[in-house]
Amino acid sequence: MRHVYAAGLAVLVLGAVAGAVEPVNRMKCEEQRANRACEIRESHMSAGSRLDVDAAPNGGIHVTAWDKKEILVRAKVEAWGDSKNEAESTLAQVKVIAENQKVRSTGPKESGHHSWGWSTSFEIFVPARIDLGMETVNGGINVDGVSGAMKFETVNGGVHLAGVAGRIKGQTVNGGVNVDLSGAKWDGEGLDVQTVNGGVTLALPGAYNANIRANTVHGGVSSDFSGAKITKGQWGAGPNTLELTVGSGGAPIKLETVNGGVSVKRREA
């Protein structure tokens, strides 16, 4: 495994991928306040059949498919404290570990001092077909263009899935869910995503084929597609359920929230 550490914007070409064009780095260390420190760290590792990512306790996860048979990990590590020196000292203790098809970070344990802490957010590029396990506490989860068995969980953060397929199950507590599908049908066993506090939006092409079920307890339900069966709770108190067969049907797509609306959108090709 090869490691590169850089502050600010980093677009690097390493070892076996020398001469290849690396994806644009969307991770940046923004303007730093006096009591904060930040680094962008980057590494490559070989790809297996599965990748597990743990960004807990603080940090988001963004996984994107690319056409290489290796994994590129970019980590934005931030630390803060009562002074710049304290923040830089904390930053130096945070280690990003990307090996054996696992990505995580370790650092000093929080002491309850509210002005002190650290976080690591990941931007990861993977082969288009790979199984994923993703976990964080304070941060969102984004997956783009990946097909495989996926399981994810966060507490405080939204979920964004685009162009995905396979067998996907995940949840958040405080955050919205946005799913944007492409192609003619779902490729795989299906999708099941839940949130507690947040709206749910599903967008798909007009010619898509799927069986969709979505429900909410406290929120409205709407669909751009005709034929949706919408069942409302007694006296408008929920649960409100949407059942819809698009085209000739297909794998089950299940979406659920407690506090938030549900919307199924038709996306023009």
Buried (B, 14 or more C-beta within 10 A) or exposed (E): EEEBEBEEEBEBEBEEBEEEEBEEBEBEBEEBEEBBBBBBBBBBBEBEEBBBBBBBBBBBBBBBBBEBEBBBBBBBBBBBBEEBEBBBBBBEEBEBBBEEBBBBBEBEEEEEEEEBBBBBBBBBBBBBEBBBBBBBBBBBBBBBBBBBBBBBBBBBBBBBBBBBBBBBBBBBBBBBBBBBBBEEBBEBBBBBBBBBBBBBBBBBBEEBBBBBBBBBBBBBBEBEBEEBEBEEBEEEEBBBBBBBBBBEEBBBBBBBBBBBBBBBBBBEE
